[in-house]
Amino acid sequence: MYSETEDLVRDLAENAEGVCRAYLPAGRREGSYWIV
């Protein structure tokens, strides 16, 4: 189970902007932050 969690965390980290765009579409990227 631990490796599944690690995989999920790694996938989210690699695609953080995509996750933000999907769940917070009104936001925008400003530097390394997602502003909503």
C-alpha positions as CSV (number, residue, x, y, z in Angstrom):
1,M,0.0,0.0,0.0
2,Y,2.9,2.4,0.7
3,S,4.1,2.2,-2.8
4,E,0.7,3.1,-4.2
5,T,0.7,6.2,-2.1
6,E,4.2,7.1,-3.3
7,D,3.1,6.6,-6.9
8,L,0.1,8.8,-6.4
9,V,2.2,11.6,-4.7
10,R,4.8,11.4,-7.5
11,D,2.1,11.5,-10.3
12,L,0.4,14.5,-8.6
13,A,3.7,16.3,-8.2
14,E,4.7,15.7,-11.8
15,N,1.3,17.0,-13.0
16,A,0.4,19.6,-10.4
17,E,-0.5,22.3,-12.9
18,G,-2.8,19.9,-14.7
19,V,-4.6,19.0,-11.4
20,C,-5.0,22.7,-10.6
21,R,-6.4,23.4,-14.1
22,A,-8.9,20.5,-13.8
23,Y,-10.1,21.3,-10.2
24,L,-9.6,25.1,-10.1
25,P,-10.2,26.2,-13.7
26,A,-10.8,29.9,-12.7
27,G,-7.3,30.1,-11.4
28,R,-4.0,31.1,-13.1
29,R,-0.4,30.4,-12.6
30,E,1.7,33.1,-11.0
31,G,5.3,32.1,-10.6
32,S,5.2,28.8,-8.8
33,Y,1.7,29.4,-7.3
34,W,-1.8,28.7,-8.6
35,I,-3.9,31.8,-7.8
36,V,-7.7,31.4,-7.6
